[in-house]
Amino acid sequence: MCEVAEALVQMGKEQGIEQGIKSVIETYKEFNTKKDDILLKISEKFNLDAQKAQYYMDKYWQ
């Protein structure tokens, strides 16, 4: 049972981080920040490799 609870907590953390990344992308975009600069910022702030950062940019850049 403890493993299930830990898995749920981890899943919640991951969802929260992804929501944070989405919000950061949207906010920077509203301020007309260049796409490359946003990519660098989310990489730095969320400790993402280039491939994962690009994945989120592709997902949330609208």
Secondary structure, DSSP 4 states (H G I P E B T S, - for coil): -HHHHHHHHHHHHHHHHHHHHHHHHHHHHHTT--HHHHHHHHHHHTT--HHHHHHHHHHH--
